[in-house]
Amino acid sequence: MRTTKILSILTKGLIATVSLAVLAVTATGWWTYRTATTNLATDDVIVPDPPQTSTSGGPTPLRQPPQDTTILLVGMDSRTDAQGNPLPRDLLDQLQAGNAGGEQNTDTMIVIHVPADPAKKAWGLSLPRDSYVDIKGGFGRHKLNSAYARGKNAKAGQLRQQGRDQATVDRESTTDGRRTLIATVNQLTGLRIDHYAEVNLLGFSEITKAVGGVPVCLNNPVRDSYSGANFPAGQQTLQGVDALKFVRQRHGLTNGDLDRVRRQQAFLAGLANRMFSAGTLTDPTKITDLVSALTRAVVLDKGWDLVSFAQQLGDLSANNIQFQTIPTGRINLPTPSDGSAVEVDPDQVRAFVQDLLEPPVQQQQEEQPPAPDTKRIEVQKPERVQKIASVQPINAGAIPCVD
């Protein structure tokens, strides 16, 4: 069935919008969809296409046909909900997340690309939070996860100097923070972000509860005092605070932030498996819980037509999406003011993305990708290739075991 195919692909990496899109194309879900979209937080963060010729010397974004869709999925390390209200104290205590004010760092950034051609694979590309990159807006080189906060803080300072009221400062500076992050990702990857989906700590926790937990698998037991993660080896189902601890842990992992990226990819694969196999989006109770979670803690770009997006996905197959990570160098790159960061070469990243958009003919003819990620090895100096760069891409139709 067409609806089944829509569900199978939407659930893989776009959980923040999946239930809304599917509800919109089912008669029984239309009223719920309209109610949800009325209450859903949106922001005008997608700016018009830049000129075709860059005046700053930067790359001209790679652009696929208009039917292709590229989304930036962001997980915020925010202690407030989508409306700016502080998160519950008990949730913050369970997460060991500090004060309700918190930071505005982006802990998770994944670019989701959905091609118009159903014969091509859709893919999710993880951007490690500690990637040392040039931040758009004249901020210089810093960790990628600071782009949002730097753009927001700079705009807030300008608005305060203009004598604007606090509500205006909060609203407009937040928009500028999101735009700074999007522009930075555009520059790093050579892509053009079409849509934006942001989920905070509360939203992530509530969504995992709504679907009845997410199956994951660990190669080894873990115990981390920083994130609170304490899990045995093997397969298990996590939800709520435990799910957050699973995806937030990076201390005690061999490759730090890069291993956490693998955790996040594996979690999204498990989430897709859970939603597709358990009939989540046909269960009225689970739909109600999902809509409640989405409207409390998710922000989408203004004007995203979710109905058209769902229809675009109708011909994609369940296993036709993979998760990968941008090529990286040293994971302990010393920086002047940001501590240790993850080394990234923008030229290598853009070459890697180009291969994802238009795979070489030999790769297109292969039924399965080789276990080593040869593309990443080709674009990096061999002595700087990390172990994490040699693992096989995660297929969203599986529940892989990770460290």
DOMAR-801873 format. One record per residue (C-alpha): x, y, z; residue in one letter; residue number from 0. Coordinates in nm, 3 decimals. Layout:
REM DOMAR-801873
@east: X, north: Y, up: Z, residu: a, num: NUM
...
//
This chain:
REM DOMAR-801873
@east: 0.000, north: 0.000, up: 0.000, residu: m, num: 0
@east: 0.112, north: 0.353, up: -0.071, residu: r, num: 1
@east: 0.051, north: 0.465, up: 0.289, residu: t, num: 2
@east: 0.266, north: 0.180, up: 0.419, residu: t, num: 3
@east: 0.556, north: 0.289, up: 0.199, residu: k, num: 4
@east: 0.518, north: 0.646, up: 0.321, residu: i, num: 5
@east: 0.536, north: 0.528, up: 0.683, residu: l, num: 6
@east: 0.841, north: 0.314, up: 0.627, residu: s, num: 7
@east: 1.059, north: 0.594, up: 0.496, residu: i, num: 8
@east: 0.926, north: 0.881, up: 0.706, residu: l, num: 9
@east: 0.996, north: 0.702, up: 1.031, residu: t, num: 10
@east: 1.364, north: 0.667, up: 0.946, residu: k, num: 11
@east: 1.526, north: 0.986, up: 1.072, residu: g, num: 12
@east: 1.229, north: 1.225, up: 1.048, residu: l, num: 13
@east: 1.038, north: 1.126, up: 1.360, residu: i, num: 14
@east: 0.971, north: 1.489, up: 1.437, residu: a, num: 15
@east: 0.740, north: 1.514, up: 1.135, residu: t, num: 16
@east: 0.634, north: 1.161, up: 1.050, residu: v, num: 17
@east: 0.305, north: 1.138, up: 1.237, residu: s, num: 18
@east: 0.190, north: 1.476, up: 1.111, residu: l, num: 19
@east: 0.264, north: 1.388, up: 0.749, residu: a, num: 20
@east: 0.090, north: 1.054, up: 0.761, residu: v, num: 21
@east: -0.207, north: 1.189, up: 0.953, residu: l, num: 22
@east: -0.250, north: 1.448, up: 0.682, residu: a, num: 23
@east: -0.312, north: 1.186, up: 0.415, residu: v, num: 24
@east: -0.557, north: 0.969, up: 0.611, residu: t, num: 25
@east: -0.922, north: 1.064, up: 0.648, residu: a, num: 26
@east: -0.942, north: 0.961, up: 1.014, residu: t, num: 27
@east: -0.632, north: 1.162, up: 1.100, residu: g, num: 28
@east: -0.716, north: 1.490, up: 0.927, residu: w, num: 29
@east: -0.871, north: 1.660, up: 1.229, residu: w, num: 30
@east: -0.579, north: 1.557, up: 1.450, residu: t, num: 31
@east: -0.334, north: 1.676, up: 1.187, residu: y, num: 32
@east: -0.502, north: 2.017, up: 1.163, residu: r, num: 33
@east: -0.504, north: 2.051, up: 1.542, residu: t, num: 34
@east: -0.137, north: 1.957, up: 1.565, residu: a, num: 35
@east: -0.017, north: 2.189, up: 1.290, residu: t, num: 36
@east: -0.214, north: 2.477, up: 1.442, residu: t, num: 37
@east: -0.028, north: 2.432, up: 1.770, residu: n, num: 38
@east: 0.309, north: 2.335, up: 1.625, residu: l, num: 39
@east: 0.593, north: 2.584, up: 1.674, residu: a, num: 40
@east: 0.742, north: 2.715, up: 1.349, residu: t, num: 41
@east: 1.010, north: 2.967, up: 1.260, residu: d, num: 42
@east: 1.101, north: 3.155, up: 0.941, residu: d, num: 43
@east: 1.453, north: 3.013, up: 0.913, residu: v, num: 44
@east: 1.489, north: 2.916, up: 0.546, residu: i, num: 45
@east: 1.625, north: 3.213, up: 0.354, residu: v, num: 46
@east: 1.595, north: 3.256, up: -0.026, residu: p, num: 47
@east: 1.843, north: 3.081, up: -0.252, residu: d, num: 48
@east: 2.182, north: 3.255, up: -0.261, residu: p, num: 49
@east: 2.321, north: 3.397, up: -0.587, residu: p, num: 50
@east: 2.463, north: 3.134, up: -0.821, residu: q, num: 51
@east: 2.804, north: 3.301, up: -0.816, residu: t, num: 52
@east: 2.957, north: 3.342, up: -0.472, residu: s, num: 53
@east: 3.106, north: 3.688, up: -0.409, residu: t, num: 54
@east: 3.285, north: 3.572, up: -0.094, residu: s, num: 55
@east: 3.488, north: 3.300, up: -0.260, residu: g, num: 56
@east: 3.290, north: 3.027, up: -0.087, residu: g, num: 57
@east: 3.135, north: 2.728, up: -0.263, residu: p, num: 58
@east: 2.818, north: 2.758, up: -0.465, residu: t, num: 59
@east: 2.575, north: 2.510, up: -0.302, residu: p, num: 60
@east: 2.521, north: 2.186, up: -0.490, residu: l, num: 61
@east: 2.161, north: 2.177, up: -0.607, residu: r, num: 62
@east: 1.963, north: 1.876, up: -0.714, residu: q, num: 63
@east: 1.633, north: 1.904, up: -0.904, residu: p, num: 64
@east: 1.362, north: 2.089, up: -0.708, residu: p, num: 65
@east: 1.183, north: 1.763, up: -0.623, residu: q, num: 66
@east: 1.476, north: 1.654, up: -0.406, residu: d, num: 67
@east: 1.437, north: 1.749, up: -0.040, residu: t, num: 68
@east: 1.718, north: 1.811, up: 0.209, residu: t, num: 69
@east: 1.634, north: 1.854, up: 0.577, residu: i, num: 70
@east: 1.851, north: 1.954, up: 0.871, residu: l, num: 71
@east: 1.740, north: 1.754, up: 1.176, residu: l, num: 72
@east: 1.869, north: 1.914, up: 1.498, residu: v, num: 73
@east: 1.865, north: 1.786, up: 1.855, residu: g, num: 74
@east: 1.896, north: 2.079, up: 2.094, residu: m, num: 75
@east: 2.069, north: 2.067, up: 2.431, residu: d, num: 76
@east: 1.797, north: 2.302, up: 2.553, residu: s, num: 77
@east: 1.632, north: 2.307, up: 2.895, residu: r, num: 78
@east: 1.316, north: 2.471, up: 2.762, residu: t, num: 79
@east: 1.026, north: 2.351, up: 2.549, residu: d, num: 80
@east: 0.932, north: 2.477, up: 2.201, residu: a, num: 81
@east: 0.750, north: 2.773, up: 2.356, residu: q, num: 82
@east: 1.045, north: 2.873, up: 2.576, residu: g, num: 83
@east: 0.906, north: 2.735, up: 2.903, residu: n, num: 84
@east: 1.155, north: 2.569, up: 3.144, residu: p, num: 85
@east: 1.158, north: 2.189, up: 3.141, residu: l, num: 86
@east: 1.030, north: 2.006, up: 3.451, residu: p, num: 87
@east: 1.282, north: 1.999, up: 3.736, residu: r, num: 88
@east: 1.244, north: 1.623, up: 3.781, residu: d, num: 89
@east: 1.339, north: 1.561, up: 3.416, residu: l, num: 90
@east: 1.646, north: 1.783, up: 3.445, residu: l, num: 91
@east: 1.750, north: 1.601, up: 3.762, residu: d, num: 92
@east: 1.714, north: 1.260, up: 3.599, residu: q, num: 93
@east: 1.923, north: 1.378, up: 3.304, residu: l, num: 94
@east: 2.183, north: 1.542, up: 3.526, residu: q, num: 95
@east: 2.124, north: 1.838, up: 3.296, residu: a, num: 96
@east: 2.184, north: 2.127, up: 3.534, residu: g, num: 97
@east: 1.975, north: 2.441, up: 3.550, residu: n, num: 98
@east: 1.666, north: 2.515, up: 3.342, residu: a, num: 99
@east: 1.850, north: 2.796, up: 3.162, residu: g, num: 100
@east: 2.099, north: 2.556, up: 3.008, residu: g, num: 101
@east: 2.301, north: 2.611, up: 2.694, residu: e, num: 102
@east: 2.181, north: 2.651, up: 2.337, residu: q, num: 103
@east: 2.423, north: 2.402, up: 2.184, residu: n, num: 104
@east: 2.313, north: 2.162, up: 1.911, residu: t, num: 105
@east: 2.412, north: 1.815, up: 2.030, residu: d, num: 106
@east: 2.278, north: 1.631, up: 1.725, residu: t, num: 107
@east: 2.289, north: 1.745, up: 1.362, residu: m, num: 108
@east: 2.186, north: 1.511, up: 1.081, residu: i, num: 109
@east: 2.123, north: 1.610, up: 0.720, residu: v, num: 110
@east: 1.844, north: 1.398, up: 0.569, residu: i, num: 111
@east: 1.837, north: 1.389, up: 0.188, residu: h, num: 112
@east: 1.533, north: 1.242, up: 0.011, residu: v, num: 113
@east: 1.582, north: 1.209, up: -0.367, residu: p, num: 114
@east: 1.301, north: 1.256, up: -0.616, residu: a, num: 115
@east: 1.418, north: 0.945, up: -0.801, residu: d, num: 116
@east: 1.297, north: 0.638, up: -0.604, residu: p, num: 117
@east: 1.580, north: 0.434, up: -0.757, residu: a, num: 118
@east: 1.829, north: 0.640, up: -0.557, residu: k, num: 119
@east: 1.892, north: 0.592, up: -0.188, residu: k, num: 120
@east: 1.780, north: 0.841, up: 0.069, residu: a, num: 121
@east: 2.048, north: 0.910, up: 0.325, residu: w, num: 122
@east: 2.116, north: 1.067, up: 0.660, residu: g, num: 123
@east: 2.454, north: 1.235, up: 0.706, residu: l, num: 124
@east: 2.568, north: 1.296, up: 1.063, residu: s, num: 125
@east: 2.771, north: 1.607, up: 1.144, residu: l, num: 126
@east: 2.971, north: 1.552, up: 1.465, residu: p, num: 127
@east: 2.900, north: 1.833, up: 1.712, residu: r, num: 128
@east: 3.272, north: 1.895, up: 1.778, residu: d, num: 129
@east: 3.361, north: 1.936, up: 1.408, residu: s, num: 130
@east: 3.600, north: 2.232, up: 1.380, residu: y, num: 131
@east: 3.457, north: 2.444, up: 1.098, residu: v, num: 132
@east: 3.415, north: 2.799, up: 0.975, residu: d, num: 133
@east: 3.101, north: 2.947, up: 1.133, residu: i, num: 134
@east: 2.905, north: 3.165, up: 0.890, residu: k, num: 135
@east: 2.853, north: 3.528, up: 0.987, residu: g, num: 136
@east: 3.216, north: 3.619, up: 1.044, residu: g, num: 137
@east: 3.260, north: 3.422, up: 1.368, residu: f, num: 138
@east: 3.571, north: 3.238, up: 1.254, residu: g, num: 139
@east: 3.653, north: 2.871, up: 1.312, residu: r, num: 140
@east: 3.488, north: 2.698, up: 1.605, residu: h, num: 141
@east: 3.304, north: 2.379, up: 1.693, residu: k, num: 142
@east: 2.996, north: 2.327, up: 1.479, residu: l, num: 143
@east: 2.763, north: 2.292, up: 1.777, residu: n, num: 144
@east: 2.835, north: 2.654, up: 1.877, residu: s, num: 145
@east: 2.701, north: 2.805, up: 1.552, residu: a, num: 146
@east: 2.345, north: 2.837, up: 1.683, residu: y, num: 147
@east: 2.450, north: 3.002, up: 2.010, residu: a, num: 148
@east: 2.700, north: 3.239, up: 1.844, residu: r, num: 149
@east: 2.443, north: 3.361, up: 1.593, residu: g, num: 150
@east: 2.178, north: 3.400, up: 1.860, residu: k, num: 151
@east: 2.399, north: 3.583, up: 2.109, residu: n, num: 152
@east: 2.535, north: 3.823, up: 1.848, residu: a, num: 153
@east: 2.184, north: 3.914, up: 1.729, residu: k, num: 154
@east: 2.059, north: 3.952, up: 2.086, residu: a, num: 155
@east: 2.336, north: 4.201, up: 2.157, residu: g, num: 156
@east: 2.245, north: 4.408, up: 1.850, residu: q, num: 157
@east: 1.876, north: 4.411, up: 1.941, residu: l, num: 158
@east: 1.943, north: 4.517, up: 2.300, residu: r, num: 159
@east: 2.155, north: 4.806, up: 2.175, residu: q, num: 160
@east: 1.856, north: 4.910, up: 1.966, residu: q, num: 161
@east: 1.640, north: 4.915, up: 2.278, residu: g, num: 162
@east: 1.413, north: 4.629, up: 2.172, residu: r, num: 163
@east: 1.195, north: 4.457, up: 2.431, residu: d, num: 164
@east: 1.300, north: 4.119, up: 2.573, residu: q, num: 165
@east: 1.030, north: 3.922, up: 2.390, residu: a, num: 166
@east: 1.151, north: 4.060, up: 2.057, residu: t, num: 167
@east: 1.513, north: 3.993, up: 2.151, residu: v, num: 168
@east: 1.437, north: 3.631, up: 2.238, residu: d, num: 169
@east: 1.229, north: 3.566, up: 1.927, residu: r, num: 170
@east: 1.447, north: 3.733, up: 1.664, residu: e, num: 171
@east: 1.781, north: 3.621, up: 1.810, residu: s, num: 172
@east: 1.662, north: 3.259, up: 1.817, residu: t, num: 173
@east: 1.568, north: 3.283, up: 1.450, residu: t, num: 174
@east: 1.912, north: 3.424, up: 1.372, residu: d, num: 175
@east: 2.078, north: 3.142, up: 1.566, residu: g, num: 176
@east: 1.897, north: 2.882, up: 1.358, residu: r, num: 177
@east: 1.981, north: 3.065, up: 1.036, residu: r, num: 178
@east: 2.348, north: 3.080, up: 1.134, residu: t, num: 179
@east: 2.354, north: 2.705, up: 1.189, residu: l, num: 180
@east: 2.178, north: 2.635, up: 0.858, residu: i, num: 181
@east: 2.414, north: 2.865, up: 0.668, residu: a, num: 182
@east: 2.715, north: 2.697, up: 0.831, residu: t, num: 183
@east: 2.590, north: 2.351, up: 0.731, residu: v, num: 184
@east: 2.521, north: 2.474, up: 0.377, residu: n, num: 185
@east: 2.878, north: 2.600, up: 0.353, residu: q, num: 186
@east: 3.033, north: 2.288, up: 0.506, residu: l, num: 187
@east: 2.846, north: 2.033, up: 0.294, residu: t, num: 188
@east: 2.786, north: 2.228, up: -0.028, residu: g, num: 189
@east: 2.417, north: 2.141, up: 0.006, residu: l, num: 190
@east: 2.114, north: 2.369, up: 0.021, residu: r, num: 191
@east: 1.898, north: 2.297, up: 0.326, residu: i, num: 192
@east: 1.530, north: 2.305, up: 0.225, residu: d, num: 193
@east: 1.371, north: 2.235, up: 0.563, residu: h, num: 194
@east: 1.453, north: 2.245, up: 0.933, residu: y, num: 195
@east: 1.330, north: 2.025, up: 1.221, residu: a, num: 196
@east: 1.443, north: 2.088, up: 1.579, residu: e, num: 197
@east: 1.372, north: 1.861, up: 1.876, residu: v, num: 198
@east: 1.470, north: 1.938, up: 2.237, residu: n, num: 199
@east: 1.538, north: 1.710, up: 2.532, residu: l, num: 200
@east: 1.176, north: 1.693, up: 2.641, residu: l, num: 201
@east: 1.050, north: 1.618, up: 2.291, residu: g, num: 202
@east: 1.295, north: 1.335, up: 2.243, residu: f, num: 203
@east: 1.201, north: 1.181, up: 2.577, residu: s, num: 204
@east: 0.827, north: 1.207, up: 2.516, residu: e, num: 205
@east: 0.842, north: 1.075, up: 2.159, residu: i, num: 206
@east: 1.024, north: 0.759, up: 2.269, residu: t, num: 207
@east: 0.756, north: 0.700, up: 2.533, residu: k, num: 208
@east: 0.480, north: 0.754, up: 2.279, residu: a, num: 209
@east: 0.609, north: 0.475, up: 2.053, residu: v, num: 210
@east: 0.653, north: 0.230, up: 2.341, residu: g, num: 211
@east: 1.031, north: 0.246, up: 2.354, residu: g, num: 212
@east: 1.308, north: 0.197, up: 2.096, residu: v, num: 213
@east: 1.509, north: -0.125, up: 2.046, residu: p, num: 214
@east: 1.887, north: -0.081, up: 2.061, residu: v, num: 215
@east: 2.187, north: -0.312, up: 2.088, residu: c, num: 216
@east: 2.522, north: -0.261, up: 2.262, residu: l, num: 217
@east: 2.840, north: -0.458, up: 2.196, residu: n, num: 218
@east: 2.955, north: -0.407, up: 2.555, residu: n, num: 219
@east: 2.799, north: -0.297, up: 2.884, residu: p, num: 220
@east: 2.837, north: 0.076, up: 2.963, residu: v, num: 221
@east: 2.841, north: 0.278, up: 3.284, residu: r, num: 222
@east: 2.897, north: 0.653, up: 3.254, residu: d, num: 223
@east: 2.866, north: 0.893, up: 3.548, residu: s, num: 224
@east: 2.846, north: 1.202, up: 3.321, residu: y, num: 225
@east: 2.538, north: 1.107, up: 3.119, residu: s, num: 226
@east: 2.402, north: 0.857, up: 3.370, residu: g, num: 227
@east: 2.409, north: 0.579, up: 3.108, residu: a, num: 228
@east: 2.412, north: 0.237, up: 3.275, residu: n, num: 229
@east: 2.317, north: -0.041, up: 3.032, residu: f, num: 230
@east: 2.406, north: -0.410, up: 2.984, residu: p, num: 231
@east: 2.541, north: -0.552, up: 2.660, residu: a, num: 232
@east: 2.301, north: -0.690, up: 2.401, residu: g, num: 233
@east: 1.956, north: -0.595, up: 2.278, residu: q, num: 234
@east: 1.723, north: -0.389, up: 2.496, residu: q, num: 235
@east: 1.438, north: -0.141, up: 2.462, residu: t, num: 236
@east: 1.481, north: 0.212, up: 2.593, residu: l, num: 237
@east: 1.245, north: 0.504, up: 2.636, residu: q, num: 238
@east: 1.221, north: 0.840, up: 2.809, residu: g, num: 239
@east: 1.521, north: 0.943, up: 3.016, residu: v, num: 240
@east: 1.706, north: 0.615, up: 2.950, residu: d, num: 241
@east: 1.681, north: 0.675, up: 2.574, residu: a, num: 242
@east: 1.829, north: 1.021, up: 2.619, residu: l, num: 243
@east: 2.115, north: 0.884, up: 2.826, residu: k, num: 244
@east: 2.189, north: 0.631, up: 2.550, residu: f, num: 245
@east: 2.221, north: 0.891, up: 2.273, residu: v, num: 246
@east: 2.395, north: 1.158, up: 2.487, residu: r, num: 247
@east: 2.684, north: 0.948, up: 2.620, residu: q, num: 248
@east: 3.025, north: 1.029, up: 2.479, residu: r, num: 249
@east: 3.255, north: 0.990, up: 2.782, residu: h, num: 250
@east: 3.407, north: 0.644, up: 2.810, residu: g, num: 251
@east: 3.373, north: 0.578, up: 2.437, residu: l, num: 252
@east: 3.690, north: 0.508, up: 2.236, residu: t, num: 253
@east: 3.614, north: 0.767, up: 1.968, residu: n, num: 254
@east: 3.419, north: 1.009, up: 2.186, residu: g, num: 255
@east: 3.184, north: 1.223, up: 1.983, residu: d, num: 256
@east: 3.217, north: 1.001, up: 1.675, residu: l, num: 257
@east: 3.103, north: 0.694, up: 1.868, residu: d, num: 258
@east: 2.809, north: 0.895, up: 1.997, residu: r, num: 259
@east: 2.719, north: 0.975, up: 1.637, residu: v, num: 260
@east: 2.704, north: 0.599, up: 1.568, residu: r, num: 261
@east: 2.480, north: 0.559, up: 1.871, residu: r, num: 262
@east: 2.244, north: 0.823, up: 1.735, residu: q, num: 263
@east: 2.232, north: 0.660, up: 1.393, residu: q, num: 264
@east: 2.164, north: 0.318, up: 1.544, residu: a, num: 265
@east: 1.892, north: 0.467, up: 1.763, residu: f, num: 266
@east: 1.716, north: 0.620, up: 1.463, residu: l, num: 267
@east: 1.735, north: 0.283, up: 1.286, residu: a, num: 268
@east: 1.577, north: 0.118, up: 1.589, residu: g, num: 269
@east: 1.311, north: 0.388, up: 1.607, residu: l, num: 270
@east: 1.222, north: 0.325, up: 1.244, residu: a, num: 271
@east: 1.200, north: -0.047, up: 1.308, residu: n, num: 272
@east: 0.973, north: 0.005, up: 1.609, residu: r, num: 273
@east: 0.733, north: 0.241, up: 1.436, residu: m, num: 274
@east: 0.707, north: 0.043, up: 1.116, residu: f, num: 275
@east: 0.668, north: -0.302, up: 1.271, residu: s, num: 276
@east: 0.452, north: -0.210, up: 1.568, residu: a, num: 277
@east: 0.185, north: -0.022, up: 1.375, residu: g, num: 278
@east: 0.248, north: 0.291, up: 1.579, residu: t, num: 279
@east: 0.091, north: 0.525, up: 1.328, residu: l, num: 280
@east: -0.232, north: 0.326, up: 1.313, residu: t, num: 281
@east: -0.279, north: 0.322, up: 1.691, residu: d, num: 282
@east: -0.505, north: 0.616, up: 1.797, residu: p, num: 283
@east: -0.359, north: 0.628, up: 2.149, residu: t, num: 284
@east: 0.000, north: 0.637, up: 2.026, residu: k, num: 285
@east: -0.091, north: 0.896, up: 1.764, residu: i, num: 286
@east: -0.241, north: 1.120, up: 2.033, residu: t, num: 287
@east: 0.073, north: 1.083, up: 2.247, residu: d, num: 288
@east: 0.296, north: 1.157, up: 1.947, residu: l, num: 289
@east: 0.104, north: 1.469, up: 1.854, residu: v, num: 290
@east: 0.121, north: 1.590, up: 2.214, residu: s, num: 291
@east: 0.499, north: 1.536, up: 2.221, residu: a, num: 292
@east: 0.552, north: 1.704, up: 1.884, residu: l, num: 293
@east: 0.352, north: 2.016, up: 1.967, residu: t, num: 294
@east: 0.531, north: 2.059, up: 2.301, residu: r, num: 295
@east: 0.889, north: 2.029, up: 2.190, residu: a, num: 296
@east: 0.937, north: 2.041, up: 1.811, residu: v, num: 297
@east: 1.010, north: 2.339, up: 1.587, residu: v, num: 298
@east: 0.977, north: 2.322, up: 1.207, residu: l, num: 299
@east: 1.057, north: 2.581, up: 0.943, residu: d, num: 300
@east: 0.763, north: 2.802, up: 0.854, residu: k, num: 301
@east: 0.565, north: 2.693, up: 0.550, residu: g, num: 302
@east: 0.676, north: 2.328, up: 0.531, residu: w, num: 303
@east: 0.401, north: 2.147, up: 0.342, residu: d, num: 304
@east: 0.404, north: 1.808, up: 0.515, residu: l, num: 305
@east: 0.127, north: 1.667, up: 0.297, residu: v, num: 306
@east: 0.325, north: 1.721, up: -0.024, residu: s, num: 307
@east: 0.635, north: 1.587, up: 0.146, residu: f, num: 308
@east: 0.458, north: 1.264, up: 0.242, residu: a, num: 309
@east: 0.329, north: 1.223, up: -0.112, residu: q, num: 310
@east: 0.682, north: 1.268, up: -0.248, residu: q, num: 311
@east: 0.797, north: 0.970, up: -0.042, residu: l, num: 312
@east: 0.536, north: 0.726, up: -0.166, residu: g, num: 313
@east: 0.761, north: 0.521, up: -0.396, residu: d, num: 314
@east: 1.062, north: 0.481, up: -0.166, residu: l, num: 315
@east: 1.121, north: 0.133, up: -0.023, residu: s, num: 316
@east: 1.161, north: 0.048, up: 0.345, residu: a, num: 317
@east: 1.533, north: -0.029, up: 0.327, residu: n, num: 318
@east: 1.629, north: 0.248, up: 0.089, residu: n, num: 319
@east: 1.796, north: 0.480, up: 0.339, residu: i, num: 320
@east: 2.136, north: 0.472, up: 0.506, residu: q, num: 321
@east: 2.312, north: 0.672, up: 0.776, residu: f, num: 322
@east: 2.671, north: 0.786, up: 0.731, residu: q, num: 323
@east: 2.909, north: 1.039, up: 0.887, residu: t, num: 324
@east: 3.111, north: 1.312, up: 0.723, residu: i, num: 325
@east: 3.483, north: 1.228, up: 0.675, residu: p, num: 326
@east: 3.692, north: 1.332, up: 0.973, residu: t, num: 327
@east: 4.057, north: 1.348, up: 1.073, residu: g, num: 328
@east: 4.195, north: 1.368, up: 1.427, residu: r, num: 329
@east: 3.940, north: 1.351, up: 1.707, residu: i, num: 330
@east: 4.167, north: 1.548, up: 1.944, residu: n, num: 331
@east: 4.258, north: 1.845, up: 1.726, residu: l, num: 332
@east: 4.397, north: 2.124, up: 1.952, residu: p, num: 333
@east: 4.231, north: 2.463, up: 1.899, residu: t, num: 334
@east: 4.315, north: 2.816, up: 2.020, residu: p, num: 335
@east: 4.002, north: 2.862, up: 2.233, residu: s, num: 336
@east: 3.768, north: 2.563, up: 2.194, residu: d, num: 337
@east: 3.971, north: 2.283, up: 2.351, residu: g, num: 338
@east: 3.999, north: 1.957, up: 2.159, residu: s, num: 339
@east: 3.787, north: 1.933, up: 1.845, residu: a, num: 340
@east: 3.723, north: 1.695, up: 1.555, residu: v, num: 341
@east: 3.933, north: 1.775, up: 1.249, residu: e, num: 342
@east: 3.733, north: 1.834, up: 0.931, residu: v, num: 343
@east: 3.840, north: 1.929, up: 0.579, residu: d, num: 344
@east: 3.552, north: 2.110, up: 0.398, residu: p, num: 345
@east: 3.678, north: 2.003, up: 0.054, residu: d, num: 346
@east: 3.671, north: 1.640, up: 0.161, residu: q, num: 347
@east: 3.323, north: 1.681, up: 0.308, residu: v, num: 348
@east: 3.184, north: 1.834, up: -0.010, residu: r, num: 349
@east: 3.347, north: 1.565, up: -0.225, residu: a, num: 350
@east: 3.193, north: 1.299, up: 0.001, residu: f, num: 351
@east: 2.849, north: 1.463, up: -0.027, residu: v, num: 352
@east: 2.882, north: 1.482, up: -0.405, residu: q, num: 353
@east: 2.945, north: 1.107, up: -0.414, residu: d, num: 354
@east: 2.631, north: 1.053, up: -0.205, residu: l, num: 355
@east: 2.429, north: 1.265, up: -0.446, residu: l, num: 356
@east: 2.575, north: 1.101, up: -0.756, residu: e, num: 357
@east: 2.742, north: 0.770, up: -0.664, residu: p, num: 358
@east: 3.016, north: 0.650, up: -0.901, residu: p, num: 359
@east: 2.892, north: 0.407, up: -1.165, residu: v, num: 360
@east: 3.075, north: 0.111, up: -1.011, residu: q, num: 361
@east: 2.912, north: 0.173, up: -0.673, residu: q, num: 362
@east: 2.569, north: 0.211, up: -0.829, residu: q, num: 363
@east: 2.602, north: -0.137, up: -0.983, residu: q, num: 364
@east: 2.677, north: -0.304, up: -0.651, residu: e, num: 365
@east: 2.381, north: -0.447, up: -0.463, residu: e, num: 366
@east: 2.537, north: -0.376, up: -0.123, residu: q, num: 367
@east: 2.809, north: -0.125, up: -0.025, residu: p, num: 368
@east: 3.143, north: -0.275, up: 0.076, residu: p, num: 369
@east: 3.205, north: -0.313, up: 0.448, residu: a, num: 370
@east: 3.483, north: -0.050, up: 0.454, residu: p, num: 371
@east: 3.372, north: 0.300, up: 0.357, residu: d, num: 372
@east: 3.620, north: 0.334, up: 0.072, residu: t, num: 373
@east: 3.494, north: 0.678, up: -0.024, residu: k, num: 374
@east: 3.613, north: 0.822, up: 0.303, residu: r, num: 375
@east: 3.951, north: 0.655, up: 0.277, residu: i, num: 376
@east: 3.998, north: 0.792, up: -0.074, residu: e, num: 377
@east: 3.946, north: 1.154, up: 0.029, residu: v, num: 378
@east: 4.159, north: 1.147, up: 0.345, residu: q, num: 379
@east: 4.525, north: 1.104, up: 0.416, residu: k, num: 380
@east: 4.562, north: 0.739, up: 0.526, residu: p, num: 381
@east: 4.749, north: 0.822, up: 0.847, residu: e, num: 382
@east: 4.465, north: 1.050, up: 0.961, residu: r, num: 383
@east: 4.173, north: 0.814, up: 0.894, residu: v, num: 384
@east: 3.999, north: 0.719, up: 1.219, residu: q, num: 385
@east: 3.869, north: 0.371, up: 1.295, residu: k, num: 386
@east: 3.517, north: 0.512, up: 1.301, residu: i, num: 387
@east: 3.555, north: 0.608, up: 0.935, residu: a, num: 388
@east: 3.596, north: 0.248, up: 0.824, residu: s, num: 389
@east: 3.267, north: 0.105, up: 0.950, residu: v, num: 390
@east: 2.981, north: 0.009, up: 0.724, residu: q, num: 391
@east: 2.697, north: 0.262, up: 0.687, residu: p, num: 392
@east: 2.397, north: 0.187, up: 0.906, residu: i, num: 393
@east: 2.090, north: 0.071, up: 0.717, residu: n, num: 394
@east: 1.772, north: 0.220, up: 0.862, residu: a, num: 395
@east: 1.586, north: -0.108, up: 0.823, residu: g, num: 396
@east: 1.805, north: -0.284, up: 1.083, residu: a, num: 397
@east: 1.892, north: -0.265, up: 1.454, residu: i, num: 398
@east: 2.274, north: -0.268, up: 1.455, residu: p, num: 399
@east: 2.488, north: -0.330, up: 1.763, residu: c, num: 400
@east: 2.721, north: -0.041, up: 1.850, residu: v, num: 401
@east: 2.977, north: 0.049, up: 2.117, residu: d, num: 402
//
